[in-house]
Amino acid sequence: MNDDTIRLVTIGRILRRRWRLLAVLAVAGALFGYGTSVLLLPPRYTAEASVLLPGQWEERELLTQVDIATSSAVVDRAAAALKWGVDGAALQKDVTAKADDGNIIKVSGTADTPERAQRLSDQLAQQFVTFATRIAGGSTDPAADTATEALRKQVAETNRRITDLADSADPGQTVEGVQARTELEGLRTGLQDAMKKLEEANPASAKASMVVMGPAPRPTGAAAPTRMQLIVAGALLFFVLAVVGHLAAARVSRRLRTEPEIAAALGSPFLGTVDVPGERHGHRPERDGSRGRLRRLLGIDVRWDVPAPQRSGDEAERRIRYRRVCARLRDQLPAPRRLLVVVPEGDEVARLAAGQLVAEATGDPQLRVVEVSVDRPIVPDRDTESGALAVLSAGNWTAAELAGIAEACADGGHELVGVVVAGTVRTRPTETADRLSDDATLTFAVHGHATGDPA
């Protein structure tokens, strides 16, 4: 898998063969998300109040009002009015504002309870309206103040003249009365124009009349991220990390998978491959501790990074492979042919293959099976053996581990005469019961030879 691209079939193989481990890790991630929601990110609630700005407002003016709503001046006043024992700087991170359609400014407050969130939002809206109105009501432009004052004097003078003319107008239908009333109407028109100009000269007075559109609704649910979102996110995070971890481990794995690589690491010729039915894998009681039971429970005792076993022929076809290996050994070694069959400790497939090989040899060559630890490989000293035969499965051992086994054989005076690679296959469901009983006999023979007794 070092040079292969990651394909969907690889992901599917991980899901099929590691689903128990992935499920456990997903539950652990959910617990992690729950703990995060309790300890680091407790539930928070957000309430929102709306403030209406009458009149015509440009977009940049609305953005200015948004900045004012969350300014330190407004937030400080809201903090002082709430009397929660926190200053405006502490509340600054809990308040937001945005401009909505229809000249509406929505201010939001976030707190640890729905009631506090509602109070914070309402108080922030009130303080915003008060502060914005006060700013809009005051003017710092002298020219504008002078023009406004002149217009106000014109309005007052016009009102006085209207009053005088009304008092002196002839209530009859004389020409003077008609003229007086005509002049009075003209003055009223002038007054209306003056008032209109006054309003146009000071538009901020109209814009200053902001209105809070009712109290903020009390929130019924927590703000994001909610506790459920954190739980789901934790489970998904752990699940994805587990899958990525499997892919990364397979990508950087240095375990040898091909027969030429294995033979080169051991420095011995490759003699052939043999098949072991997958149903014959067993667990030896002496090696079943709490760690082994946990591995089987999580499903990590089965390799995921190797293809599924292919369906093989019947028992007779599988035994032909073993007989061919024995024939090559007879052709290669002079009589008497006694060999030490070296099997890496923990390689169950190779152990079963070695037992089958002993059964098929029928004493020629004479084979004695020993299991060697890959951590500290020690091979018995040479007695009457003509050499050693390595039997192992592919994809389980690195080049360094196999080199250690080869060195141990050399230290014991054994020359490696060949390498046999064992692989698992699926048996046909139509195999006869007597052949299955033969398999059981062969498995018993392997246990006998694993103790180091001569074949």
Phi, psi and chi 1 to 4 in degrees:
 res  aa     phi    psi   chi1   chi2   chi3   chi4
   1 MET       -   -4.3 -171.8  171.9  176.5      -
   2 ASN   -62.2  -36.9  -65.4   20.6      -      -
   3 ASP  -106.9   -4.2  -59.9  -34.5      -      -
   4 ASP   -84.0  149.1  -65.0  -19.0      -      -
   5 THR   -77.9  154.4   57.5      -      -      -
   6 ILE   -76.1  120.3  -62.0  175.8      -      -
   7 ARG  -116.7  166.1  -61.9  177.3  -64.2  175.7
   8 LEU   -63.2  -30.4  -68.4  178.6      -      -
   9 VAL   -64.3  -32.3   65.4      -      -      -
  10 THR   -67.3  -43.3  -54.4      -      -      -
  11 ILE   -62.1  -42.5  -55.5  -64.3      -      -
  12 GLY   -63.2  -36.1      -      -      -      -
  13 ARG   -66.2  -38.2 -170.2 -176.7  -58.1  153.7
  14 ILE   -63.1  -44.3  -64.8  174.7      -      -
  15 LEU   -65.3  -37.4  -62.4  179.7      -      -
  16 ARG   -72.8  -41.1  -70.9 -166.5  -54.7  -89.8
  17 ARG   -96.3  -10.7  -59.0 -172.6 -174.8 -178.1
  18 ARG  -127.0   25.8  -71.0  -71.8 -170.9  -91.0
  19 TRP   -66.8  -32.0   66.3  -90.8      -      -
  20 ARG   -66.8  -45.7  -67.0 -178.6 -177.1  176.1
  21 LEU   -63.7  -42.3  176.1   63.0      -      -
  22 LEU   -63.8  -37.6  -64.3  176.9      -      -
  23 ALA   -65.4  -42.4      -      -      -      -
  24 VAL   -63.7  -43.0  170.9      -      -      -
  25 LEU   -66.8  -34.7  -68.7  177.0      -      -
  26 ALA   -65.0  -40.7      -      -      -      -
  27 VAL   -64.4  -40.8  171.9      -      -      -
  28 ALA   -62.0  -39.8      -      -      -      -
  29 GLY   -64.8  -38.2      -      -      -      -
  30 ALA   -63.4  -41.3      -      -      -      -
  31 LEU   -64.7  -37.0  -65.4  176.6      -      -
  32 PHE   -63.8  -43.1  175.8   78.6      -      -
  33 GLY   -63.6  -38.0      -      -      -      -
  34 TYR   -65.2  -43.6  176.8   79.5      -      -
  35 GLY   -62.6  -36.7      -      -      -      -
  36 THR   -64.3  -40.3  -58.5      -      -      -
  37 SER   -68.2  -25.4   68.1      -      -      -
  38 VAL   -86.3  -43.0  173.3      -      -      -
  39 LEU   -94.6  -41.4  -59.3  177.3      -      -
  40 LEU  -103.9  -39.8  -59.3  179.6      -      -
  41 LEU  -127.6   72.4  -62.6  174.1      -      -
  42 PRO   -64.1  159.8   23.1  -32.1      -      -
  43 PRO   -58.5  138.0  -23.9   33.8      -      -
  44 ARG  -124.9  148.4  -55.3  -87.0  -70.5  172.5
  45 TYR  -122.8  142.6  -60.2   87.2      -      -
  46 THR  -123.8  127.7  -59.5      -      -      -
  47 ALA  -114.0  152.9      -      -      -      -
  48 GLU  -134.5  129.0 -173.4  177.5   72.0      -
  49 ALA  -115.5  147.5      -      -      -      -
  50 SER  -111.6  137.3  -59.9      -      -      -
  51 VAL  -121.4  124.6  177.9      -      -      -
  52 LEU   -91.7  132.8  175.7   62.8      -      -
  53 LEU  -110.5  100.5  -80.0   62.4      -      -
  54 PRO   -68.2  160.6  -16.0   30.0      -      -
  55 GLY    92.8 -172.0      -      -      -      -
  56 GLN   -95.5  126.4  -62.1  -64.8  -34.8      -
  57 TRP  -129.2  134.4  -66.8   79.3      -      -
  58 GLU   -83.1  163.8  -63.7 -177.9    1.9      -
  59 GLU   -62.7  -40.9 -177.0  178.0   -0.8      -
  60 ARG   -66.8  -31.0   59.7 -178.1  179.3   83.4
  61 GLU   -69.5  -38.1  -66.3  176.8  -35.2      -
  62 LEU   -64.9  -39.7  -68.1  175.9      -      -
  63 LEU   -64.9  -34.6  -64.6  178.2      -      -
  64 THR   -64.4  -40.4  -59.7      -      -      -
  65 GLN   -66.8  -33.5  -63.9  -59.0  -38.9      -
  66 VAL   -63.5  -43.1  169.4      -      -      -
  67 ASP   -64.6  -37.7  -66.6  -22.9      -      -
  68 ILE   -64.8  -40.0  -66.7  174.7      -      -
  69 ALA   -61.6  -29.9      -      -      -      -
  70 THR  -109.1   14.9   55.8      -      -      -
  71 SER   -72.0  161.0   63.1      -      -      -
  72 SER   -63.9  -30.6   58.8      -      -      -
  73 ALA   -63.8  -43.6      -      -      -      -
  74 VAL   -72.4  -43.8  175.3      -      -      -
  75 VAL   -66.2  -37.6  178.1      -      -      -
  76 ASP   -62.5  -41.6  -71.3  -18.0      -      -
  77 ARG   -66.3  -37.5  -73.7  171.8  171.0   78.3
  78 ALA   -66.2  -40.4      -      -      -      -
  79 ALA   -64.5  -40.0      -      -      -      -
  80 ALA   -66.2  -37.0      -      -      -      -
  81 ALA   -72.8  -34.2      -      -      -      -
  82 LEU   -72.2  -33.2  -69.7  172.2      -      -
  83 LYS    57.9   49.0  -61.5  179.3 -179.3  180.0
  84 TRP   -93.6    0.6  -74.3  -10.1      -      -
  85 GLY    82.2   15.0      -      -      -      -
  86 VAL  -124.7  150.1  -65.8      -      -      -
  87 ASP   -90.8  177.7   55.3    4.6      -      -
  88 GLY   -64.8  -32.1      -      -      -      -
  89 ALA   -62.7  -35.8      -      -      -      -
  90 ALA   -71.9  -31.7      -      -      -      -
  91 LEU   -83.8  -13.8  -72.8  180.0      -      -
  92 GLN   -58.6  -37.4 -165.7   80.2   36.6      -
  93 LYS   -76.3  -11.2   58.7 -178.1  177.4   59.2
  94 ASP  -102.4    3.2  -64.5  -30.7      -      -
  95 VAL  -122.0  143.5  -62.1      -      -      -
  96 THR  -142.1  163.6   57.8      -      -      -
  97 ALA  -149.3  150.6      -      -      -      -
  98 LYS  -151.6  153.6   64.2  178.9 -179.3  178.3
  99 ALA   -92.5  130.5      -      -      -      -
 100 ASP  -113.6  172.7 -154.9   -4.7      -      -
 101 ASP   -64.5  150.3  -63.8  -24.1      -      -
 102 GLY    81.7   27.0      -      -      -      -
 103 ASN    55.6   47.7  -65.7  -13.2      -      -
 104 ILE  -117.0  129.8  -65.6  177.7      -      -
 105 ILE  -103.7  121.8  -57.7  -64.1      -      -
 106 LYS  -104.5  118.5  -68.1 -173.0  175.6 -178.8
 107 VAL  -106.1  137.8  -67.0      -      -      -
 108 SER  -124.3  144.7  -56.0      -      -      -
 109 GLY  -129.2  137.0      -      -      -      -
 110 THR  -117.3  133.1  -56.9      -      -      -
 111 ALA  -146.3  177.0      -      -      -      -
 112 ASP   -82.1  -10.5   53.4   -4.0      -      -
 113 THR  -133.3  154.1   62.7      -      -      -
 114 PRO   -60.7  -36.7  -23.0   33.0      -      -
 115 GLU   -65.5  -45.0  -65.3   78.9    7.1      -
 116 ARG   -67.1  -36.5  -70.9  170.5   67.7   92.3
 117 ALA   -63.7  -40.4      -      -      -      -
 118 GLN   -65.1  -44.0 -175.7 -176.4   35.2      -
 119 ARG   -64.1  -41.5  -72.2 -175.7   57.1 -167.2
 120 LEU   -63.2  -43.7  175.4   58.2      -      -
 121 SER   -65.3  -44.2 -178.8      -      -      -
 122 ASP   -62.9  -44.3  -72.1  -21.5      -      -
 123 GLN   -67.2  -37.0 -168.1   60.6 -124.9      -
 124 LEU   -65.0  -40.8 -174.9   66.8      -      -
 125 ALA   -64.3  -43.2      -      -      -      -
 126 GLN   -64.0  -45.0  -66.7  175.9    7.9      -
 127 GLN   -67.3  -32.5  -64.1  -60.9  -30.7      -
 128 PHE   -65.4  -45.1  163.9   56.7      -      -
 129 VAL   -63.2  -43.6  169.8      -      -      -
 130 THR   -63.6  -45.8  -58.6      -      -      -
 131 PHE   -68.2  -42.7 -174.7   74.1      -      -
 132 ALA   -66.5  -37.0      -      -      -      -
 133 THR   -66.3  -40.5  -58.0      -      -      -
 134 ARG   -66.1  -38.3 -167.8 -174.5   70.2  175.4
 135 ILE   -66.5  -43.0  -66.4  177.0      -      -
 136 ALA   -70.6  -27.7      -      -      -      -
 137 GLY   -74.7  -24.3      -      -      -      -
 138 GLY   -98.0  144.7      -      -      -      -
 139 SER  -126.2  141.7  177.1      -      -      -
 140 THR  -115.1   10.4   59.1      -      -      -
 141 ASP   -97.4  114.2 -172.5   -1.3      -      -
 142 PRO   -63.7  -40.6  -21.4   33.1      -      -
 143 ALA   -61.3  -40.9      -      -      -      -
 144 ALA   -66.3  -38.6      -      -      -      -
 145 ASP   -63.9  -41.4  -68.3  -16.9      -      -
 146 THR   -64.0  -44.7  -58.6      -      -      -
 147 ALA   -63.9  -39.8      -      -      -      -
 148 THR   -65.7  -42.0  -57.9      -      -      -
 149 GLU   -65.0  -39.2 -174.2   63.3   25.8      -
 150 ALA   -63.8  -40.0      -      -      -      -
 151 LEU   -66.1  -37.4  -71.4  172.8      -      -
 152 ARG   -65.9  -38.5  -72.5  175.1  180.0  171.8
 153 LYS   -66.4  -36.8  -70.4 -179.9  179.6 -179.8
 154 GLN   -64.8  -39.9 -177.8 -180.0   -6.4      -
 155 VAL   -64.1  -42.3  171.3      -      -      -
 156 ALA   -64.9  -41.8      -      -      -      -
 157 GLU   -64.5  -40.5  179.3   64.8   22.3      -
 158 THR   -64.9  -41.7  -56.4      -      -      -
 159 ASN   -61.8  -38.2  -77.4  -31.5      -      -
 160 ARG   -66.0  -43.0 -174.6 -176.6   61.2   78.1
 161 ARG   -66.7  -36.3  -67.5 -172.5   62.6 -173.2
 162 ILE   -63.4  -41.2  -70.0  175.5      -      -
 163 THR   -63.9  -43.3  -58.2      -      -      -
 164 ASP   -63.6  -45.3  -66.3  -18.2      -      -
 165 LEU   -65.3  -37.3  -70.5  173.4      -      -
 166 ALA   -64.2  -35.5      -      -      -      -
 167 ASP   -72.7  -33.7  -67.7  -19.1      -      -
 168 SER   -96.1   -3.3   61.2      -      -      -
 169 ALA   -68.2  140.4      -      -      -      -
 170 ASP   -77.1  121.9 -174.7    1.9      -      -
 171 PRO   -69.4   -9.6   25.2  -32.0      -      -
 172 GLY   -78.6 -165.8      -      -      -      -
 173 GLN  -106.1   32.9  -61.8  -63.0  -34.7      -
 174 THR   -77.4  166.3   62.2      -      -      -
 175 VAL   -65.5  -37.8  175.6      -      -      -
 176 GLU   -63.9  -39.3  -67.7   78.4    2.7      -
 177 GLY   -64.8  -39.1      -      -      -      -
 178 VAL   -66.2  -40.9  173.6      -      -      -
 179 GLN   -64.2  -39.3  -68.7  177.5  -11.6      -
 180 ALA   -64.4  -43.1      -      -      -      -
 181 ARG   -67.1  -35.0  -74.2 -167.0  -64.9  -87.5
 182 THR   -64.1  -44.0  -58.8      -      -      -
 183 GLU   -63.8  -36.4 -173.1  175.9   -4.3      -
 184 LEU   -63.4  -42.6 -179.6   61.1      -      -
 185 GLU   -65.0  -38.4  -69.2  -61.2  -31.7      -
 186 GLY   -63.6  -38.1      -      -      -      -
 187 LEU   -67.4  -36.1  -69.5  174.4      -      -
 188 ARG   -65.4  -39.2  -73.5  177.7  177.2  174.5
 189 THR   -62.8  -41.6  -58.3      -      -      -
 190 GLY   -62.1  -35.6      -      -      -      -
 191 LEU   -65.8  -41.2  177.6   61.4      -      -
 192 GLN   -64.2  -39.6  -68.6  176.2   -2.3      -
 193 ASP   -63.9  -40.8  -67.7  -18.7      -      -
 194 ALA   -64.1  -40.4      -      -      -      -
 195 MET   -66.8  -37.1  -66.7 -178.9   64.3      -
 196 LYS   -64.6  -42.7 -176.0  177.9  179.9  179.8
 197 LYS   -63.0  -35.2  -68.8  179.8 -179.8  179.4
 198 LEU   -64.1  -41.0  179.8   61.6      -      -
 199 GLU   -68.3  -39.5  -68.2  177.4   -4.5      -
 200 GLU   -67.8  -32.0  -67.5  176.3   -6.0      -
 201 ALA   -70.9  -21.7      -      -      -      -
 202 ASN  -133.3   69.8 -171.8   20.5      -      -
 203 PRO   -70.2  -19.7   27.2  -33.6      -      -
 204 ALA   -63.9  -25.9      -      -      -      -
 205 SER   -65.8  -33.7   60.1      -      -      -
 206 ALA   -75.3  -36.7      -      -      -      -
 207 LYS   -75.2  -17.5  -67.9 -175.0  177.2 -179.8
 208 ALA   -73.9  -12.8      -      -      -      -
 209 SER   -84.9   65.8   56.2      -      -      -
 210 MET   -76.1  152.5  -58.7 -179.8 -176.6      -
 211 VAL  -132.2  130.9  179.8      -      -      -
 212 VAL   -81.3  121.1  179.5      -      -      -
 213 MET   -84.5   61.6  -58.7  173.2   63.0      -
 214 GLY    84.1  167.8      -      -      -      -
 215 PRO   -68.9  156.2   25.6  -33.5      -      -
 216 ALA   -70.7  135.3      -      -      -      -
 217 PRO   -62.9  140.8  -17.3   29.7      -      -
 218 ARG   -72.5  126.8 -179.4  170.0  -64.1 -179.1
 219 PRO   -65.4  140.6   22.7  -31.5      -      -
 220 THR  -101.3  -12.4   57.1      -      -      -
 221 GLY  -137.6  158.5      -      -      -      -
 222 ALA   -72.4  154.1      -      -      -      -
 223 ALA   -78.7  157.3      -      -      -      -
 224 ALA   -68.5  144.0      -      -      -      -
 225 PRO   -81.6  128.2   29.9  -33.1      -      -
 226 THR   -77.6  170.8   63.3      -      -      -
 227 ARG   -62.6  -41.5  176.7  165.4  -64.8  175.0
 228 MET   -65.8  -38.6 -178.0   55.6   63.8      -
 229 GLN   -63.0  -39.9  -71.0  174.5  -18.7      -
 230 LEU   -67.0  -37.3  -70.3  173.5      -      -
 231 ILE   -65.6  -46.7  -68.2  175.1      -      -
 232 VAL   -64.9  -41.6  173.5      -      -      -
 233 ALA   -63.8  -39.7      -      -      -      -
 234 GLY   -64.0  -43.8      -      -      -      -
 235 ALA   -63.8  -43.7      -      -      -      -
 236 LEU   -66.2  -38.9 -176.0   60.7      -      -
 237 LEU   -62.6  -47.9  176.2   63.6      -      -
 238 PHE   -64.5  -37.2  -84.6   50.4      -      -
 239 PHE   -63.8  -47.8 -179.6   84.9      -      -
 240 VAL   -65.5  -41.5  172.1      -      -      -
 241 LEU   -63.2  -35.5  -71.4  179.1      -      -
 242 ALA   -65.4  -43.6      -      -      -      -
 243 VAL   -64.6  -44.9  174.1      -      -      -
 244 VAL   -63.7  -37.7  172.6      -      -      -
 245 GLY   -62.8  -40.2      -      -      -      -
 246 HIS   -62.1  -44.2  -81.3   75.2      -      -
 247 LEU   -65.6  -41.2  -65.5  174.6      -      -
 248 ALA   -66.2  -40.6      -      -      -      -
 249 ALA   -63.1  -40.5      -      -      -      -
 250 ALA   -68.9  -33.9      -      -      -      -
 251 ARG   -66.6  -38.8  179.8   69.2   64.9  177.7
 252 VAL   -96.1    2.2  -58.6      -      -      -
 253 SER   -64.1  140.3  176.6      -      -      -
 254 ARG  -108.6   15.2  -63.0 -176.1  177.6 -179.6
 255 ARG   -72.3  136.2  -65.5  173.3  177.0  175.9
 256 LEU   -78.7  136.5  -55.7 -179.0      -      -
 257 ARG  -119.6  -17.8  -58.1  174.8 -177.2  -82.9
 258 THR  -109.7  153.3   62.5      -      -      -
 259 GLU   -62.8  -42.7  -68.8   82.8   -1.9      -
 260 PRO   -61.7  -37.4  -25.2   35.5      -      -
 261 GLU   -65.0  -41.7  -68.5  176.8  -21.3      -
 262 ILE   -64.8  -45.0  -64.4  173.7      -      -
 263 ALA   -64.3  -37.9      -      -      -      -
 264 ALA   -67.9  -37.6      -      -      -      -
 265 ALA   -66.3  -34.9      -      -      -      -
 266 LEU   -86.2  -14.0  -71.3  170.0      -      -
 267 GLY    66.7   38.2      -      -      -      -
 268 SER  -141.7  152.6  179.8      -      -      -
 269 PRO   -68.7  149.9   23.8  -33.2      -      -
 270 PHE   -87.9  125.8  173.3   67.1      -      -
 271 LEU   -99.8  -19.7  -63.1 -179.2      -      -
 272 GLY   147.4  175.2      -      -      -      -
 273 THR  -115.1  147.9   59.0      -      -      -
 274 VAL  -128.7  157.2  -66.7      -      -      -
 275 ASP  -109.0  143.4  -63.6  -23.9      -      -
 276 VAL  -126.7  124.2  174.7      -      -      -
 277 PRO   -59.0  135.4  -23.3   33.0      -      -
 278 GLY   -64.4  -26.9      -      -      -      -
 279 GLU   -71.4  -13.3  -66.4   80.9   -3.5      -
 280 ARG   -91.4    5.4  -76.9  165.2   50.7  179.8
 281 HIS   -69.8  134.3  -71.5 -161.6      -      -
 282 GLY  -135.7  170.4      -      -      -      -
 283 HIS  -117.7  122.7  -60.3  -80.7      -      -
 284 ARG   -77.9  131.2  -74.1  179.9  -77.2 -177.1
 285 PRO   -57.9  -33.3  -21.4   31.9      -      -
 286 GLU   -68.9  -16.4   63.4  -90.2   16.7      -
 287 ARG  -108.3    4.2  -67.3 -174.1 -179.4  176.5
 288 ASP   -91.9   88.6  -79.1   -7.1      -      -
 289 GLY  -101.1 -167.0      -      -      -      -
 290 SER   -63.9  -35.4   57.9      -      -      -
 291 ARG   -66.5  -41.1 -176.3  176.6  179.0 -179.5
 292 GLY   -66.5  -40.2      -      -      -      -
 293 ARG   -64.3  -37.4  -71.7 -168.4  -65.7  -91.5
 294 LEU   -66.1  -40.1  179.4   61.4      -      -
 295 ARG   -63.3  -41.2  -70.9  174.8   59.1   86.7
 296 ARG   -68.8  -36.3  -69.2 -162.7  -56.1  -84.4
 297 LEU   -63.8  -40.1  179.0   63.7      -      -
 298 LEU   -83.9   -8.6  -63.4  178.5      -      -
 299 GLY    77.1   19.3      -      -      -      -
 300 ILE   -96.1    7.3   58.2  178.4      -      -
 301 ASP   -86.1   -2.9   58.4  -27.6      -      -
 302 VAL  -112.6  131.7  178.5      -      -      -
 303 ARG   -67.9  136.6  -66.1  -73.6  -57.6  -83.7
 304 TRP  -102.8  -23.3   71.9  -91.9      -      -
 305 ASP   -90.2   19.2   52.7  -12.8      -      -
 306 VAL  -120.7  148.4  -66.0      -      -      -
 307 PRO   -60.7  158.5  -20.4   32.1      -      -
 308 ALA   -63.6  144.3      -      -      -      -
 309 PRO   -57.4  136.5  -21.8   32.2      -      -
 310 GLN   -80.1  153.4  -60.4  -64.3  -36.9      -
 311 ARG   -75.4  130.0 -171.8  174.4  -61.3  -81.2
 312 SER  -104.1  179.4   69.4      -      -      -
 313 GLY   -78.0 -156.7      -      -      -      -
 314 ASP   -83.6 -177.5   55.7   11.5      -      -
 315 GLU   -61.6  -35.6 -179.0   67.1   17.2      -
 316 ALA   -63.5  -41.5      -      -      -      -
 317 GLU   -65.7  -38.1  -66.2  179.6    3.6      -
 318 ARG   -67.6  -36.5  -68.8 -167.3  -65.3  -88.6
 319 ARG   -69.8  -23.8  -64.3  174.9   71.0  174.2
 320 ILE   -62.4  -38.9  -69.2  175.7      -      -
 321 ARG   -61.4  -42.7  -68.2  179.3  177.0  -91.3
 322 TYR   -65.0  -39.8  -69.1   92.5      -      -
 323 ARG   -67.5  -33.7  -68.1  169.5 -177.1  170.1
 324 ARG   -67.0  -38.4  -72.3  174.9  177.7  173.7
 325 VAL   -62.7  -43.0  171.7      -      -      -
 326 CYS   -64.0  -37.6  -65.4      -      -      -
 327 ALA   -65.6  -38.9      -      -      -      -
 328 ARG   -65.3  -36.2  -66.2 -172.3 -175.8  104.1
 329 LEU   -66.4  -38.4  -70.0  174.1      -      -
 330 ARG   -65.8  -39.1  -64.1 -172.1 -168.7  101.4
 331 ASP   -71.0  -27.4  -64.8  -21.2      -      -
 332 GLN   -87.2  -32.7 -178.6  176.2  -15.9      -
 333 LEU  -108.8  143.7  -60.0  175.9      -      -
 334 PRO   -80.1  160.4   28.1  -33.2      -      -
 335 ALA   -76.2  151.1      -      -      -      -
 336 PRO   -77.4  142.3   30.8  -34.2      -      -
 337 ARG  -101.9   99.0  -69.9  175.8  -79.3  -92.1
 338 ARG  -119.2  126.3  -63.1 -175.9  179.7   89.2
 339 LEU  -129.5  148.6  -67.3  175.9      -      -
 340 LEU   -98.0  116.9 -170.3   70.0      -      -
 341 VAL   -88.5  112.0  179.9      -      -      -
 342 VAL   -96.5  122.8  178.6      -      -      -
 343 VAL  -121.9  129.0  176.5      -      -      -
 344 PRO   -62.8  135.9  -22.0   32.8      -      -
 345 GLU   -64.3  132.3 -170.6  175.4   36.2      -
 346 GLY    94.2   -6.9      -      -      -      -
 347 ASP   -91.5   90.3 -164.6  -23.3      -      -
 348 GLU   -66.6  -37.7  -63.2  -64.0  -42.9      -
 349 VAL   -63.0  -45.3  175.7      -      -      -
 350 ALA   -66.0  -34.7      -      -      -      -
 351 ARG   -64.3  -43.7 -176.0  178.9   63.9   85.3
 352 LEU   -67.4  -38.0  -66.5  173.8      -      -
 353 ALA   -64.8  -38.2      -      -      -      -
 354 ALA   -64.7  -40.4      -      -      -      -
 355 GLY   -62.8  -41.7      -      -      -      -
 356 GLN   -64.4  -37.7  178.7   79.3   19.2      -
 357 LEU   -64.7  -39.5 -168.6   62.7      -      -
 358 VAL   -62.4  -41.5  170.4      -      -      -
 359 ALA   -66.5  -38.9      -      -      -      -
 360 GLU   -76.0  -23.3  -64.8  -62.4  -27.0      -
 361 ALA   -69.1  -30.4      -      -      -      -
 362 THR    50.2   41.1   61.5      -      -      -
 363 GLY    89.3   -7.9      -      -      -      -
 364 ASP  -139.0  101.6 -172.3   17.4      -      -
 365 PRO   -76.5  162.9   29.5  -35.5      -      -
 366 GLN   -83.4  123.6  -64.1 -177.6   10.2      -
 367 LEU  -117.1  135.0  -55.5  178.1      -      -
 368 ARG  -123.5  121.2 -178.3  164.2   67.4  100.8
 369 VAL   -90.9  130.2  179.6      -      -      -
 370 VAL  -133.3  145.5  -65.5      -      -      -
 371 GLU  -102.2  134.6  -65.8 -171.0   35.5      -
 372 VAL  -120.1  130.8  178.5      -      -      -
 373 SER   -70.2  133.7  172.5      -      -      -
 374 VAL   -79.1  -19.5  -67.2      -      -      -
 375 ASP   -74.4  -48.7  -63.3  -32.3      -      -
 376 ARG  -131.1   78.9  -60.7 -176.0   62.5 -177.1
 377 PRO   -69.4  126.7   24.7  -32.3      -      -
 378 ILE  -134.6  123.9  -61.7  177.2      -      -
 379 VAL  -111.4  137.3  175.7      -      -      -
 380 PRO   -56.2  148.5  -22.7   32.2      -      -
 381 ASP   -63.6  154.2  -67.9  -26.0      -      -
 382 ARG   -67.2  134.7  178.9  177.6  179.1  179.2
 383 ASP  -116.4  -88.2 -172.7    8.6      -      -
 384 THR  -113.4    8.0   59.0      -      -      -
 385 GLU   -76.0  150.0  -67.3   85.1    7.8      -
 386 SER   -91.1   -8.6  -56.3      -      -      -
 387 GLY   164.9 -166.1      -      -      -      -
 388 ALA  -130.6  147.2      -      -      -      -
 389 LEU  -120.4  125.2  174.9   67.3      -      -
 390 ALA   -94.0  126.7      -      -      -      -
 391 VAL  -122.1  123.4  179.1      -      -      -
 392 LEU  -156.6  164.6   67.6  159.1      -      -
 393 SER   -98.8  155.0   60.1      -      -      -
 394 ALA   -82.8  151.4      -      -      -      -
 395 GLY    81.5   12.1      -      -      -      -
 396 ASN  -116.1  -18.1  -72.4  -48.4      -      -
 397 TRP  -131.9  147.2  -44.1  107.3      -      -
 398 THR   -89.3  169.2   64.2      -      -      -
 399 ALA   -64.0  -36.1      -      -      -      -
 400 ALA   -65.6  -40.7      -      -      -      -
 401 GLU   -66.2  -40.6  -68.6  171.8  -22.9      -
 402 LEU   -69.8  -35.1  -63.1 -176.2      -      -
 403 ALA   -63.9  -35.4      -      -      -      -
 404 GLY   -65.0  -39.1      -      -      -      -
 405 ILE   -65.6  -40.0  -66.6  178.0      -      -
 406 ALA   -63.8  -40.6      -      -      -      -
 407 GLU   -65.7  -37.3  -67.4  176.9   -0.7      -
 408 ALA   -64.1  -38.6      -      -      -      -
 409 CYS   -63.9  -41.0  -68.2      -      -      -
 410 ALA   -65.4  -39.7      -      -      -      -
 411 ASP   -63.6  -33.8  -69.1  -19.6      -      -
 412 GLY   -82.1    1.5      -      -      -      -
 413 GLY    84.1   16.6      -      -      -      -
 414 HIS  -104.2  132.9  -58.9  -81.6      -      -
 415 GLU   -96.5  128.5  177.6 -174.6   -0.3      -
 416 LEU   -72.1  116.9  -83.8  173.8      -      -
 417 VAL   -95.9  -10.9  -62.0      -      -      -
 418 GLY   177.6  167.7      -      -      -      -
 419 VAL  -129.0  134.2  177.8      -      -      -
 420 VAL  -120.6  127.2  177.1      -      -      -
 421 VAL  -104.7  127.8  177.3      -      -      -
 422 ALA  -104.7  142.4      -      -      -      -
 423 GLY  -137.7  156.2      -      -      -      -
 424 THR   -89.8  147.6   57.5      -      -      -
 425 VAL  -137.8  161.6  -67.2      -      -      -
 426 ARG   -96.0  132.9  -69.2 -178.6  -62.6  171.9
 427 THR   -85.7  157.8   58.2      -      -      -
 428 ARG   -75.0  141.2  -66.9  178.9 -179.9  177.6
 429 PRO   -69.5  -10.6   23.3  -32.4      -      -
 430 THR   -92.1    8.5   56.6      -      -      -
 431 GLU   -64.4  143.8  -74.3 -165.0    8.1      -
 432 THR   -76.0  159.5   57.6      -      -      -
 433 ALA   -69.1  -31.4      -      -      -      -
 434 ASP   -68.7  -31.9   56.0  -20.8      -      -
 435 ARG   -69.9  -36.0  -74.9  175.0  178.0  168.4
 436 LEU   -65.2  -35.6  -65.8  177.8      -      -
 437 SER   -68.2  -32.4   62.5      -      -      -
 438 ASP   -63.6  -37.1  -70.1  -18.4      -      -
 439 ASP   -62.5  -40.1  -67.7  -16.4      -      -
 440 ALA   -62.7  -38.4      -      -      -      -
 441 THR   -64.2  -39.3  -56.2      -      -      -
 442 LEU   -66.8  -37.6  -67.9  174.5      -      -
 443 THR   -63.8  -39.5  -56.0      -      -      -
 444 PHE   -63.2  -37.6  175.1   78.9      -      -
 445 ALA   -64.1  -35.9      -      -      -      -
 446 VAL   -63.6  -42.6  173.5      -      -      -
 447 HIS   -60.7  -36.9  -78.3  -67.2      -      -
 448 GLY   -67.9  -42.4      -      -      -      -
 449 HIS   -75.5  -22.2  -69.3  -68.4      -      -
 450 ALA   -66.5  -19.4      -      -      -      -
 451 THR   -79.1   -9.5   59.3      -      -      -
 452 GLY    99.5    5.9      -      -      -      -
 453 ASP   -70.7  148.2  -62.5  -26.5      -      -
 454 PRO   -66.9  150.8   24.3  -32.7      -      -
 455 ALA   -73.0      -      -      -      -      -
